């Protein structure tokens, strides 16, 4: 029974890490495409994505060891932290999109902000905010 | 909130990891709970109390 649970948890962990790597690879391609237009942003995206992939592999290895020793991948505290972090990142993104809305197609900007670019920025902000809130609540101990 | 989980855990010579395994949570949850930074659910508080052969109000002290 315990082995089935461990196998299921390891499978879930592998799926989550795989998903993180897919997202990181997408960011790498996005960064490479951006390199021609805006080198600093492009290189930051590529480096950030490579760092995220390295962290994902490290998390996978350390979590696999914990699961093997009988500890769960998720518990009430980590679930609570994830729920709170996702809702906070969603709300900050709403305000961020509202803020960006004021600048879409404004002629006074040096570089025109299109809806497509605003959407890209909002998605990036949502991912970034999620990681910041996750880290913050983990360090603080509890999302209260 | 103050807890006496660490004191009771030492009494039974349990590590944080062993207690975490007994009650089915991550070790970090025990770390933050002992530090008084995480207020556990009633279910977890009960499970910890059972694992440490104590009662919930012996382990978790709330300042009114």
N, CA and C atoms of all chains as a GROMACS GRO file, in nm:
protein
  624
    1UNK      N    1   0.085  -0.122   0.000
    1UNK     CA    2   0.000   0.000   0.000
    1UNK      C    3   0.087   0.125   0.000
    2UNK      N    4   0.190   0.123   0.090
    2UNK     CA    5   0.281   0.236   0.100
    2UNK      C    6   0.361   0.255  -0.028
    3UNK      N    7   0.399   0.142  -0.091
    3UNK     CA    8   0.476   0.149  -0.216
    3UNK      C    9   0.394   0.210  -0.328
    4UNK      N   10   0.263   0.176  -0.331
    4UNK     CA   11   0.176   0.232  -0.435
    4UNK      C   12   0.168   0.383  -0.418
    5UNK      N   13   0.155   0.427  -0.291
    5UNK     CA   14   0.147   0.570  -0.262
    5UNK      C   15   0.275   0.641  -0.304
    6UNK      N   16   0.391   0.578  -0.272
    6UNK     CA   17   0.520   0.638  -0.307
    6UNK      C   18   0.535   0.648  -0.458
    7UNK      N   19   0.493   0.539  -0.531
    7UNK     CA   20   0.504   0.539  -0.677
    7UNK      C   21   0.415   0.649  -0.736
    8UNK      N   22   0.292   0.662  -0.678
    8UNK     CA   23   0.200   0.765  -0.727
    8UNK      C   24   0.258   0.905  -0.704
    9UNK      N   25   0.316   0.925  -0.585
    9UNK     CA   26   0.373   1.056  -0.552
    9UNK      C   27   0.494   1.087  -0.640
   10UNK      N   28   0.578   0.984  -0.666
   10UNK     CA   29   0.694   1.005  -0.752
   10UNK      C   30   0.647   1.039  -0.893
   11UNK      N   31   0.541   0.971  -0.940
   11UNK     CA   32   0.486   0.999  -1.072
   11UNK      C   33   0.433   1.141  -1.082
   12UNK      N   34   0.362   1.184  -0.977
   12UNK     CA   35   0.307   1.320  -0.974
   12UNK      C   36   0.420   1.423  -0.976
   13UNK      N   37   0.525   1.392  -0.898
   13UNK     CA   38   0.641   1.482  -0.892
   13UNK      C   39   0.708   1.491  -1.028
   14UNK      N   40   0.725   1.375  -1.094
   14UNK     CA   41   0.789   1.373  -1.226
   14UNK      C   42   0.706   1.454  -1.326
   15UNK      N   43   0.571   1.442  -1.318
   15UNK     CA   44   0.484   1.517  -1.408
   15UNK      C   45   0.501   1.667  -1.386
   16UNK      N   46   0.503   1.709  -1.259
   16UNK     CA   47   0.516   1.852  -1.227
   16UNK      C   48   0.651   1.907  -1.274
   17UNK      N   49   0.756   1.827  -1.253
   17UNK     CA   50   0.889   1.872  -1.295
   17UNK      C   51   0.895   1.878  -1.448
   18UNK      N   52   0.832   1.778  -1.513
   18UNK     CA   53   0.828   1.776  -1.661
   18UNK      C   54   0.759   1.901  -1.713
   19UNK      N   55   0.647   1.936  -1.648
   19UNK     CA   56   0.571   2.055  -1.687
   19UNK      C   57   0.657   2.181  -1.669
   20UNK      N   58   0.731   2.186  -1.557
   20UNK     CA   59   0.818   2.302  -1.531
   20UNK      C   60   0.925   2.312  -1.639
   21UNK      N   61   0.978   2.198  -1.682
   21UNK     CA   62   1.082   2.200  -1.786
   21UNK      C   63   1.023   2.244  -1.921
   22UNK      N   64   0.900   2.198  -1.951
   22UNK     CA   65   0.834   2.240  -2.076
   22UNK      C   66   0.816   2.393  -2.076
   23UNK      N   67   0.771   2.447  -1.962
   23UNK     CA   68   0.751   2.592  -1.951
   23UNK      C   69   0.886   2.663  -1.967
   24UNK      N   70   0.991   2.607  -1.904
   24UNK     CA   71   1.124   2.669  -1.912
   24UNK      C   72   1.175   2.668  -2.056
   25UNK      N   73   1.152   2.556  -2.128
   25UNK     CA   74   1.197   2.548  -2.268
   25UNK      C   75   1.123   2.653  -2.352
   26UNK      N   76   0.990   2.669  -2.324
   26UNK     CA   77   0.913   2.772  -2.396
   26UNK      C   78   0.973   2.910  -2.372
   27UNK      N   79   1.013   2.936  -2.246
   27UNK     CA   80   1.074   3.065  -2.214
   27UNK      C   81   1.209   3.081  -2.286
   28UNK      N   82   1.282   2.970  -2.302
   28UNK     CA   83   1.411   2.977  -2.372
   28UNK      C   84   1.388   3.019  -2.518
   29UNK      N   85   1.289   2.954  -2.584
   29UNK     CA   86   1.260   2.989  -2.724
   29UNK      C   87   1.211   3.133  -2.736
   30UNK      N   88   1.128   3.173  -2.639
   30UNK     CA   89   1.075   3.310  -2.637
   30UNK      C   90   1.193   3.408  -2.622
   31UNK      N   91   1.285   3.372  -2.532
   31UNK     CA   92   1.404   3.455  -2.509
   31UNK      C   93   1.491   3.464  -2.632
   32UNK      N   94   1.509   3.349  -2.702
   32UNK     CA   95   1.594   3.349  -2.823
   32UNK      C   96   1.531   3.438  -2.930
   33UNK      N   97   1.396   3.429  -2.942
   33UNK     CA   98   1.327   3.513  -3.041
   33UNK      C   99   1.339   3.661  -3.006
   34UNK      N  100   1.342   3.690  -2.876
   34UNK     CA  101   1.348   3.829  -2.832
   34UNK      C  102   1.489   3.886  -2.844
   35UNK      N  103   1.590   3.797  -2.850
   35UNK     CA  104   1.730   3.842  -2.853
   35UNK      C  105   1.757   3.947  -2.961
   36UNK      N  106   1.696   3.928  -3.081
   36UNK     CA  107   1.722   4.020  -3.192
   36UNK      C  108   1.667   4.159  -3.164
   37UNK      N  109   1.544   4.162  -3.103
   37UNK     CA  110   1.480   4.292  -3.078
   37UNK      C  111   1.536   4.360  -2.953
   38UNK      N  112   1.547   4.281  -2.847
   38UNK     CA  113   1.588   4.339  -2.719
   38UNK      C  114   1.683   4.241  -2.650
   39UNK      N  115   1.812   4.263  -2.666
   39UNK     CA  116   1.912   4.167  -2.617
   39UNK      C  117   1.905   4.144  -2.466
   40UNK      N  118   1.900   4.251  -2.384
   40UNK     CA  119   1.897   4.228  -2.237
   40UNK      C  120   1.778   4.144  -2.191
   41UNK      N  121   1.659   4.175  -2.248
   41UNK     CA  122   1.538   4.099  -2.209
   41UNK      C  123   1.552   3.954  -2.255
   42UNK      N  124   1.599   3.936  -2.378
   42UNK     CA  125   1.614   3.800  -2.434
   42UNK      C  126   1.710   3.716  -2.352
   43UNK      N  127   1.826   3.774  -2.321
   43UNK     CA  128   1.927   3.698  -2.246
   43UNK      C  129   1.879   3.670  -2.104
   44UNK      N  130   1.803   3.764  -2.045
   44UNK     CA  131   1.748   3.741  -1.910
   44UNK      C  132   1.650   3.625  -1.912
   45UNK      N  133   1.565   3.621  -2.017
   45UNK     CA  134   1.467   3.512  -2.027
   45UNK      C  135   1.537   3.377  -2.041
   46UNK      N  136   1.641   3.373  -2.127
   46UNK     CA  137   1.713   3.247  -2.148
   46UNK      C  138   1.782   3.203  -2.019
   47UNK      N  139   1.853   3.295  -1.954
   47UNK     CA  140   1.926   3.261  -1.830
   47UNK      C  141   1.829   3.220  -1.719
   48UNK      N  142   1.718   3.293  -1.709
   48UNK     CA  143   1.616   3.262  -1.608
   48UNK      C  144   1.559   3.123  -1.630
   49UNK      N  145   1.531   3.090  -1.756
   49UNK     CA  146   1.473   2.960  -1.787
   49UNK      C  147   1.574   2.848  -1.759
   50UNK      N  148   1.700   2.870  -1.792
   50UNK     CA  149   1.803   2.768  -1.764
   50UNK      C  150   1.816   2.748  -1.612
   51UNK      N  151   1.815   2.858  -1.538
   51UNK     CA  152   1.822   2.849  -1.391
   51UNK      C  153   1.701   2.772  -1.338
   52UNK      N  154   1.581   2.800  -1.393
   52UNK     CA  155   1.458   2.732  -1.349
   52UNK      C  156   1.467   2.582  -1.376
   53UNK      N  157   1.526   2.545  -1.491
   53UNK     CA  158   1.541   2.403  -1.523
   53UNK      C  159   1.636   2.335  -1.424
   54UNK      N  160   1.746   2.404  -1.393
   54UNK     CA  161   1.844   2.346  -1.298
   54UNK      C  162   1.778   2.329  -1.160
   55UNK      N  163   1.700   2.428  -1.118
   55UNK     CA  164   1.631   2.420  -0.988
   55UNK      C  165   1.530   2.304  -0.990
   56UNK      N  166   1.459   2.288  -1.103
   56UNK     CA  167   1.360   2.180  -1.115
   56UNK      C  168   1.426   2.044  -1.096
   57UNK      N  169   1.541   2.024  -1.158
   57UNK     CA  170   1.612   1.896  -1.146
   57UNK      C  171   1.656   1.874  -1.001
   58UNK      N  172   1.707   1.980  -0.937
   58UNK     CA  173   1.751   1.971  -0.797
   58UNK      C  174   1.633   1.938  -0.705
   59UNK      N  175   1.518   2.005  -0.730
   59UNK     CA  176   1.398   1.979  -0.650
   59UNK      C  177   1.354   1.834  -0.668
   60UNK      N  178   1.358   1.787  -0.793
   60UNK     CA  179   1.318   1.648  -0.820
   60UNK      C  180   1.403   1.550  -0.741
   61UNK      N  181   1.535   1.570  -0.743
   61UNK     CA  182   1.625   1.478  -0.673
   61UNK      C  183   1.602   1.480  -0.522
   62UNK      N  184   1.588   1.601  -0.464
   62UNK     CA  185   1.571   1.608  -0.319
   62UNK      C  186   1.433   1.557  -0.276
   63UNK      N  187   1.329   1.587  -0.357
   63UNK     CA  188   1.194   1.540  -0.322
   63UNK      C  189   1.182   1.389  -0.335
   64UNK      N  190   1.251   1.332  -0.435
   64UNK     CA  191   1.246   1.187  -0.454
   64UNK      C  192   1.305   1.116  -0.332
   65UNK      N  193   1.410   1.174  -0.275
   65UNK     CA  194   1.473   1.116  -0.156
   65UNK      C  195   1.375   1.120  -0.037
   66UNK      N  196   1.303   1.235  -0.026
   66UNK     CA  197   1.206   1.248   0.084
   66UNK      C  198   1.092   1.148   0.070
   67UNK      N  199   1.041   1.135  -0.055
   67UNK     CA  200   0.930   1.042  -0.079
   67UNK      C  201   0.975   0.899  -0.046
   68UNK      N  202   1.099   0.865  -0.084
   68UNK     CA  203   1.152   0.730  -0.057
   68UNK      C  204   1.160   0.704   0.093
   69UNK      N  205   1.184   0.811   0.172
   69UNK     CA  206   1.193   0.790   0.318
   69UNK      C  207   1.055   0.794   0.385
   70UNK      N  208   0.948   0.803   0.306
   70UNK     CA  209   0.813   0.791   0.360
   70UNK      C  210   0.743   0.923   0.388
   71UNK      N  211   0.806   1.035   0.352
   71UNK     CA  212   0.742   1.166   0.376
   71UNK      C  213   0.656   1.203   0.254
   72UNK      N  214   0.542   1.267   0.276
   72UNK     CA  215   0.456   1.301   0.162
   72UNK      C  216   0.511   1.420   0.082
   73UNK      N  217   0.471   1.426  -0.045
   73UNK     CA  218   0.516   1.538  -0.128
   73UNK      C  219   0.439   1.666  -0.091
   74UNK      N  220   0.313   1.644  -0.054
   74UNK     CA  221   0.229   1.758  -0.016
   74UNK      C  222   0.165   1.728   0.119
   75UNK      N  223   0.144   1.832   0.197
   75UNK     CA  224   0.067   1.816   0.320
   75UNK      C  225  -0.022   1.939   0.334
   76UNK      N  226  -0.092   1.950   0.448
   76UNK     CA  227  -0.189   2.060   0.462
   76UNK      C  228  -0.124   2.197   0.449
   77UNK      N  229   0.000   2.212   0.502
   77UNK     CA  230   0.067   2.342   0.496
   77UNK      C  231   0.107   2.377   0.353
   78UNK      N  232   0.168   2.281   0.281
   78UNK     CA  233   0.213   2.311   0.145
   78UNK      C  234   0.094   2.335   0.052
   79UNK      N  235  -0.017   2.262   0.074
   79UNK     CA  236  -0.137   2.284  -0.008
   79UNK      C  237  -0.192   2.424   0.016
   80UNK      N  238  -0.194   2.464   0.144
   80UNK     CA  239  -0.245   2.596   0.180
   80UNK      C  240  -0.159   2.707   0.118
   81UNK      N  241  -0.028   2.686   0.123
   81UNK     CA  242   0.065   2.783   0.066
   81UNK      C  243   0.043   2.795  -0.084
   82UNK      N  244   0.027   2.680  -0.152
   82UNK     CA  245   0.008   2.683  -0.297
   82UNK      C  246  -0.122   2.754  -0.334
   83UNK      N  247  -0.229   2.724  -0.259
   83UNK     CA  248  -0.358   2.787  -0.288
   83UNK      C  249  -0.350   2.939  -0.269
   84UNK      N  250  -0.287   2.979  -0.160
   84UNK     CA  251  -0.278   3.123  -0.132
   84UNK      C  252  -0.190   3.193  -0.236
   85UNK      N  253  -0.077   3.128  -0.273
   85UNK     CA  254   0.015   3.189  -0.369
   85UNK      C  255  -0.051   3.202  -0.507
   86UNK      N  256  -0.127   3.098  -0.550
   86UNK     CA  257  -0.193   3.107  -0.681
   86UNK      C  258  -0.299   3.216  -0.681
   87UNK      N  259  -0.376   3.227  -0.572
   87UNK     CA  260  -0.480   3.331  -0.571
   87UNK      C  261  -0.417   3.470  -0.567
   88UNK      N  262  -0.308   3.487  -0.491
   88UNK     CA  263  -0.241   3.618  -0.486
   88UNK      C  264  -0.182   3.654  -0.622
   89UNK      N  265  -0.120   3.555  -0.691
   89UNK     CA  266  -0.060   3.586  -0.821
   89UNK      C  267  -0.169   3.620  -0.922
   90UNK      N  268  -0.285   3.554  -0.912
   90UNK     CA  269  -0.398   3.585  -1.000
   90UNK      C  270  -0.446   3.729  -0.980
   91UNK      N  271  -0.463   3.768  -0.853
   91UNK     CA  272  -0.513   3.904  -0.825
   91UNK      C  273  -0.411   4.011  -0.865
   92UNK      N  274  -0.281   3.985  -0.839
   92UNK     CA  275  -0.181   4.086  -0.878
   92UNK      C  276  -0.177   4.098  -1.030
   93UNK      N  277  -0.199   3.986  -1.101
   93UNK     CA  278  -0.199   3.991  -1.247
   93UNK      C  279  -0.318   4.071  -1.298
   94UNK      N  280  -0.432   4.057  -1.232
   94UNK     CA  281  -0.550   4.136  -1.273
   94UNK      C  282  -0.518   4.286  -1.265
   95UNK      N  283  -0.459   4.326  -1.153
   95UNK     CA  284  -0.424   4.468  -1.137
   95UNK      C  285  -0.315   4.509  -1.236
   96UNK      N  286  -0.221   4.418  -1.263
   96UNK     CA  287  -0.113   4.446  -1.357
   96UNK      C  288  -0.170   4.468  -1.498
   97UNK      N  289  -0.265   4.381  -1.538
   97UNK     CA  290  -0.327   4.393  -1.671
   97UNK      C  291  -0.405   4.525  -1.680
   98UNK      N  292  -0.474   4.559  -1.571
   98UNK     CA  293  -0.549   4.685  -1.567
   98UNK      C  294  -0.454   4.803  -1.584
   99UNK      N  295  -0.339   4.795  -1.517
   99UNK     CA  296  -0.237   4.900  -1.526
   99UNK      C  297  -0.182   4.909  -1.669
  100UNK      N  298  -0.153   4.791  -1.729
  100UNK     CA  299  -0.098   4.790  -1.865
  100UNK      C  300  -0.199   4.845  -1.966
  101UNK      N  301  -0.328   4.820  -1.936
  101UNK     CA  302  -0.434   4.865  -2.026
  101UNK      C  303  -0.427   5.014  -2.056
  102UNK      N  304  -0.380   5.093  -1.961
  102UNK     CA  305  -0.371   5.238  -1.981
  102UNK      C  306  -0.266   5.275  -2.086
  103UNK      N  307  -0.171   5.182  -2.111
  103UNK     CA  308  -0.058   5.214  -2.199
  103UNK      C  309  -0.066   5.147  -2.336
  104UNK      N  310  -0.170   5.066  -2.357
  104UNK     CA  311  -0.180   4.994  -2.486
  104UNK      C  312  -0.206   5.095  -2.598
  105UNK      N  313  -0.119   5.087  -2.701
  105UNK     CA  314  -0.128   5.171  -2.822
  105UNK      C  315  -0.119   5.321  -2.793
  106UNK      N  316  -0.058   5.355  -2.681
  106UNK     CA  317  -0.040   5.498  -2.651
  106UNK      C  318   0.074   5.553  -2.736
  107UNK      N  319   0.054   5.664  -2.804
  107UNK     CA  320   0.158   5.715  -2.895
  107UNK      C  321   0.278   5.777  -2.822
  108UNK      N  322   0.261   5.816  -2.694
  108UNK     CA  323   0.373   5.882  -2.625
  108UNK      C  324   0.482   5.785  -2.581
  109UNK      N  325   0.455   5.653  -2.589
  109UNK     CA  326   0.558   5.555  -2.551
  109UNK      C  327   0.661   5.544  -2.663
  110UNK      N  328   0.786   5.527  -2.623
  110UNK     CA  329   0.895   5.516  -2.721
  110UNK      C  330   0.875   5.390  -2.808
  111UNK      N  331   0.837   5.283  -2.738
  111UNK     CA  332   0.810   5.159  -2.810
  111UNK      C  333   0.665   5.122  -2.788
  112UNK      N  334   0.589   5.104  -2.895
  112UNK     CA  335   0.444   5.086  -2.882
  112UNK      C  336   0.410   4.954  -2.810
  113UNK      N  337   0.320   4.963  -2.714
  113UNK     CA  338   0.277   4.844  -2.640
  113UNK      C  339   0.152   4.789  -2.707
  114UNK      N  340   0.168   4.674  -2.771
  114UNK     CA  341   0.053   4.612  -2.837
  114UNK      C  342  -0.018   4.519  -2.738
  115UNK      N  343  -0.138   4.473  -2.778
  115UNK     CA  344  -0.213   4.381  -2.690
  115UNK      C  345  -0.135   4.251  -2.673
  116UNK      N  346  -0.071   4.205  -2.781
  116UNK     CA  347   0.008   4.081  -2.775
  116UNK      C  348   0.122   4.093  -2.674
  117UNK      N  349   0.192   4.205  -2.678
  117UNK     CA  350   0.303   4.226  -2.584
  117UNK      C  351   0.253   4.237  -2.440
  118UNK      N  352   0.140   4.305  -2.425
  118UNK     CA  353   0.083   4.320  -2.290
  118UNK      C  354   0.045   4.183  -2.234
  119UNK      N  355  -0.009   4.097  -2.322
  119UNK     CA  356  -0.047   3.962  -2.279
  119UNK      C  357   0.077   3.882  -2.238
  120UNK      N  358   0.183   3.892  -2.320
  120UNK     CA  359   0.309   3.824  -2.287
  120UNK      C  360   0.360   3.869  -2.151
  121UNK      N  361   0.357   4.001  -2.130
  121UNK     CA  362   0.407   4.057  -2.003
  121UNK      C  363   0.322   4.010  -1.886
  122UNK      N  364   0.189   4.001  -1.909
  122UNK     CA  365   0.099   3.960  -1.801
  122UNK      C  366   0.125   3.814  -1.763
  123UNK      N  367   0.147   3.729  -1.864
  123UNK     CA  368   0.173   3.586  -1.835
  123UNK      C  369   0.305   3.573  -1.759
  124UNK      N  370   0.406   3.646  -1.805
  124UNK     CA  371   0.536   3.641  -1.737
  124UNK      C  372   0.524   3.691  -1.593
  125UNK      N  373   0.444   3.797  -1.575
  125UNK     CA  374   0.425   3.853  -1.440
  125UNK      C  375   0.354   3.753  -1.350
  126UNK      N  376   0.258   3.680  -1.408
  126UNK     CA  377   0.182   3.584  -1.328
  126UNK      C  378   0.275   3.471  -1.277
  127UNK      N  379   0.359   3.420  -1.367
  127UNK     CA  380   0.454   3.313  -1.329
  127UNK      C  381   0.550   3.365  -1.223
  128UNK      N  382   0.604   3.484  -1.247
  128UNK     CA  383   0.701   3.543  -1.154
  128UNK      C  384   0.636   3.567  -1.016
  129UNK      N  385   0.514   3.623  -1.019
  129UNK     CA  386   0.444   3.651  -0.892
  129UNK      C  387   0.416   3.522  -0.816
  130UNK      N  388   0.381   3.415  -0.890
  130UNK     CA  389   0.354   3.287  -0.825
  130UNK      C  390   0.479   3.239  -0.751
  131UNK      N  391   0.594   3.244  -0.818
  131UNK     CA  392   0.718   3.198  -0.753
  131UNK      C  393   0.755   3.287  -0.634
  132UNK      N  394   0.735   3.416  -0.648
  132UNK     CA  395   0.768   3.507  -0.537
  132UNK      C  396   0.678   3.477  -0.416
  133UNK      N  397   0.547   3.462  -0.440
  133UNK     CA  398   0.455   3.434  -0.328
  133UNK      C  399   0.482   3.297  -0.267
  134UNK      N  400   0.513   3.198  -0.353
  134UNK     CA  401   0.545   3.065  -0.299
  134UNK      C  402   0.667   3.073  -0.206
  135UNK      N  403   0.771   3.141  -0.254
  135UNK     CA  404   0.893   3.155  -0.174
  135UNK      C  405   0.866   3.232  -0.045
  136UNK      N  406   0.788   3.339  -0.056
  136UNK     CA  407   0.758   3.423   0.060
  136UNK      C  408   0.682   3.343   0.167
  137UNK      N  409   0.577   3.272   0.125
  137UNK     CA  410   0.498   3.198   0.224
  137UNK      C  411   0.576   3.080   0.282
  138UNK      N  412   0.661   3.017   0.198
  138UNK     CA  413   0.743   2.907   0.248
  138UNK      C  414   0.839   2.958   0.356
  139UNK      N  415   0.900   3.074   0.332
  139UNK     CA  416   0.995   3.128   0.429
  139UNK      C  417   0.925   3.176   0.555
  140UNK      N  418   0.805   3.229   0.537
  140UNK     CA  419   0.732   3.283   0.651
  140UNK      C  420   0.674   3.171   0.738
  141UNK      N  421   0.653   3.056   0.680
  141UNK     CA  422   0.605   2.942   0.758
  141UNK      C  423   0.461   2.907   0.729
  142UNK      N  424   0.376   3.008   0.715
  142UNK     CA  425   0.235   2.980   0.690
  142UNK      C  426   0.170   3.100   0.621
  143UNK      N  427   0.069   3.074   0.538
  143UNK     CA  428   0.005   3.185   0.466
  143UNK      C  429  -0.101   3.254   0.550
  144UNK      N  430  -0.066   3.305   0.665
  144UNK     CA  431  -0.166   3.372   0.750
  144UNK      C  432  -0.128   3.516   0.772
  145UNK      N  433   0.118   3.183   1.927
  145UNK     CA  434   0.104   3.046   1.976
  145UNK      C  435   0.239   2.991   2.020
  146UNK      N  436   0.241   2.920   2.133
  146UNK     CA  437   0.363   2.851   2.177
  146UNK      C  438   0.335   2.701   2.175
  147UNK      N  439   0.437   2.625   2.150
  147UNK     CA  440   0.416   2.480   2.150
  147UNK      C  441   0.519   2.411   2.239
  148UNK      N  442   0.482   2.294   2.285
  148UNK     CA  443   0.575   2.212   2.364
  148UNK      C  444   0.609   2.084   2.287
  149UNK      N  445   0.589   2.093   2.155
  149UNK     CA  446   0.612   1.975   2.070
  149UNK      C  447   0.759   1.931   2.078
  150UNK      N  448   0.850   2.030   2.074
  150UNK     CA  449   0.993   1.997   2.076
  150UNK      C  450   1.030   1.923   2.206
  151UNK      N  451   0.976   1.975   2.315
  151UNK     CA  452   1.003   1.916   2.447
  151UNK      C  453   0.952   1.770   2.454
  152UNK      N  454   0.830   1.750   2.406
  152UNK     CA  455   0.773   1.615   2.407
  152UNK      C  456   0.845   1.523   2.308
  153UNK      N  457   0.887   1.579   2.196
  153UNK     CA  458   0.958   1.500   2.095
  153UNK      C  459   1.091   1.451   2.153
  154UNK      N  460   1.158   1.540   2.227
  154UNK     CA  461   1.286   1.504   2.289
  154UNK      C  462   1.264   1.394   2.395
  155UNK      N  463   1.149   1.403   2.462
  155UNK     CA  464   1.116   1.304   2.565
  155UNK      C  465   1.112   1.162   2.508
  156UNK      N  466   1.060   1.152   2.387
  156UNK     CA  467   1.051   1.020   2.322
  156UNK      C  468   1.166   0.996   2.224
  157UNK      N  469   1.265   1.085   2.227
  157UNK     CA  470   1.384   1.073   2.144
  157UNK      C  471   1.350   1.057   1.995
  158UNK      N  472   1.259   1.144   1.949
  158UNK     CA  473   1.217   1.140   1.808
  158UNK      C  474   1.279   1.257   1.734
  159UNK      N  475   1.321   1.232   1.611
  159UNK     CA  476   1.368   1.345   1.530
  159UNK      C  477   1.246   1.410   1.463
  160UNK      N  478   1.269   1.528   1.406
  160UNK     CA  479   1.158   1.596   1.337
  160UNK      C  480   1.109   1.510   1.221
  161UNK      N  481   1.203   1.446   1.154
  161UNK     CA  482   1.166   1.363   1.039
  161UNK      C  483   1.084   1.241   1.082
  162UNK      N  484   1.122   1.183   1.195
  162UNK     CA  485   1.047   1.066   1.244
  162UNK      C  486   0.904   1.105   1.284
  163UNK      N  487   0.892   1.220   1.349
  163UNK     CA  488   0.758   1.266   1.388
  163UNK      C  489   0.675   1.297   1.262
  164UNK      N  490   0.741   1.359   1.163
  164UNK     CA  491   0.673   1.391   1.038
  164UNK      C  492   0.622   1.264   0.971
  165UNK      N  493   0.704   1.160   0.972
  165UNK     CA  494   0.662   1.031   0.913
  165UNK      C  495   0.544   0.972   0.989
  166UNK      N  496   0.547   0.985   1.123
  166UNK     CA  497   0.438   0.929   1.205
  166UNK      C  498   0.304   0.996   1.175
  167UNK      N  499   0.307   1.128   1.157
  167UNK     CA  500   0.180   1.199   1.138
  167UNK      C  501   0.150   1.228   0.990
  168UNK      N  502   0.243   1.190   0.901
  168UNK     CA  503   0.219   1.203   0.757
  168UNK      C  504   0.224   1.343   0.702
  169UNK      N  505   0.320   1.422   0.750
  169UNK     CA  506   0.340   1.556   0.693
  169UNK      C  507   0.487   1.573   0.655
  170UNK      N  508   0.517   1.687   0.592
  170UNK     CA  509   0.656   1.716   0.555
  170UNK      C  510   0.732   1.764   0.680
  171UNK      N  511   0.864   1.745   0.677
  171UNK     CA  512   0.945   1.782   0.793
  171UNK      C  513   0.935   1.933   0.821
  172UNK      N  514   0.926   2.014   0.714
  172UNK     CA  515   0.919   2.159   0.730
  172UNK      C  516   0.797   2.201   0.813
  173UNK      N  517   0.688   2.125   0.798
  173UNK     CA  518   0.567   2.156   0.874
  173UNK      C  519   0.592   2.141   1.024
  174UNK      N  520   0.667   2.037   1.060
  174UNK     CA  521   0.702   2.017   1.202
  174UNK      C  522   0.795   2.131   1.248
  175UNK      N  523   0.890   2.169   1.162
  175UNK     CA  524   0.985   2.278   1.196
  175UNK      C  525   0.908   2.406   1.228
  176UNK      N  526   0.818   2.445   1.138
  176UNK     CA  527   0.743   2.571   1.157
  176UNK      C  528   0.642   2.560   1.270
  177UNK      N  529   0.589   2.441   1.289
  177UNK     CA  530   0.493   2.421   1.398
  177UNK      C  531   0.564   2.435   1.534
  178UNK      N  532   0.682   2.376   1.544
  178UNK     CA  533   0.759   2.387   1.669
  178UNK      C  534   0.799   2.532   1.698
  179UNK      N  535   0.826   2.605   1.592
  179UNK     CA  536   0.867   2.744   1.608
  179UNK      C  537   0.746   2.835   1.636
  180UNK      N  538   0.627   2.779   1.631
  180UNK     CA  539   0.505   2.857   1.657
  180UNK      C  540   0.464   2.942   1.539
  181UNK      N  541   0.524   2.916   1.422
  181UNK     CA  542   0.490   2.996   1.304
  181UNK      C  543   0.375   2.936   1.224
  182UNK      N  544   0.347   2.810   1.249
  182UNK     CA  545   0.237   2.746   1.177
  182UNK      C  546   0.138   2.688   1.276
  183UNK      N  547   0.014   2.730   1.263
  183UNK     CA  548  -0.093   2.677   1.348
  183UNK      C  549  -0.154   2.558   1.275
  184UNK      N  550  -0.136   2.436   1.329
  184UNK     CA  551  -0.185   2.319   1.255
  184UNK      C  552  -0.336   2.307   1.259
  185UNK      N  553  -0.387   2.225   1.167
  185UNK     CA  554  -0.532   2.198   1.168
  185UNK      C  555  -0.562   2.113   1.292
  186UNK      N  556  -0.690   2.104   1.325
  186UNK     CA  557  -0.729   2.026   1.443
  186UNK      C  558  -0.688   1.879   1.424
  187UNK      N  559  -0.700   1.830   1.299
  187UNK     CA  560  -0.665   1.691   1.269
  187UNK      C  561  -0.515   1.667   1.294
  188UNK      N  562  -0.432   1.760   1.243
  188UNK     CA  563  -0.287   1.741   1.260
  188UNK      C  564  -0.248   1.756   1.407
  189UNK      N  565  -0.308   1.853   1.475
  189UNK     CA  566  -0.278   1.871   1.618
  189UNK      C  567  -0.313   1.744   1.696
  190UNK      N  568  -0.426   1.684   1.661
  190UNK     CA  569  -0.469   1.559   1.725
  190UNK      C  570  -0.368   1.447   1.696
  191UNK      N  571  -0.327   1.436   1.568
  191UNK     CA  572  -0.233   1.328   1.530
  191UNK      C  573  -0.098   1.346   1.601
  192UNK      N  574  -0.052   1.471   1.613
  192UNK     CA  575   0.075   1.497   1.682
  192UNK      C  576   0.061   1.462   1.830
  193UNK      N  577  -0.053   1.499   1.887
  193UNK     CA  578  -0.077   1.469   2.029
  193UNK      C  579  -0.078   1.318   2.053
  194UNK      N  580  -0.142   1.244   1.962
  194UNK     CA  581  -0.146   1.097   1.976
  194UNK      C  582  -0.004   1.041   1.962
  195UNK      N  583   0.071   1.091   1.863
  195UNK     CA  584   0.208   1.041   1.840
  195UNK      C  585   0.298   1.069   1.960
  196UNK      N  586   0.273   1.179   2.030
  196UNK     CA  587   0.358   1.216   2.144
  196UNK      C  588   0.295   1.181   2.279
  197UNK      N  589   0.189   1.104   2.274
  197UNK     CA  590   0.118   1.057   2.396
  197UNK      C  591   0.086   1.175   2.489
  198UNK      N  592   0.028   1.277   2.431
  198UNK     CA  593  -0.009   1.396   2.509
  198UNK      C  594  -0.148   1.440   2.463
  199UNK      N  595  -0.197   1.549   2.521
  199UNK     CA  596  -0.324   1.604   2.473
  199UNK      C  597  -0.294   1.731   2.394
  200UNK      N  598  -0.392   1.773   2.316
  200UNK     CA  599  -0.371   1.891   2.230
  200UNK      C  600  -0.341   2.014   2.315
  201UNK      N  601  -0.414   2.032   2.425
  201UNK     CA  602  -0.390   2.153   2.505
  201UNK      C  603  -0.260   2.147   2.588
  202UNK      N  604  -0.201   2.031   2.598
  202UNK     CA  605  -0.068   2.023   2.660
  202UNK      C  606   0.040   2.068   2.561
  203UNK      N  607   0.015   2.041   2.434
  203UNK     CA  608   0.117   2.070   2.332
  203UNK      C  609   0.108   2.211   2.276
  204UNK      N  610  -0.013   2.261   2.261
  204UNK     CA  611  -0.031   2.392   2.196
  204UNK      C  612  -0.091   2.492   2.295
  205UNK      N  613  -0.013   2.599   2.317
  205UNK     CA  614  -0.056   2.699   2.415
  205UNK      C  615  -0.084   2.831   2.344
  206UNK      N  616  -0.204   2.881   2.364
  206UNK     CA  617  -0.243   3.008   2.300
  206UNK      C  618  -0.246   3.119   2.404
  207UNK      N  619  -0.182   3.231   2.370
  207UNK     CA  620  -0.187   3.347   2.460
  207UNK      C  621  -0.316   3.422   2.433
  208UNK      N  622  -0.398   3.439   2.533
  208UNK     CA  623  -0.526   3.507   2.513
  208UNK      C  624  -0.510   3.657   2.506
   0.00000   0.00000   0.00000
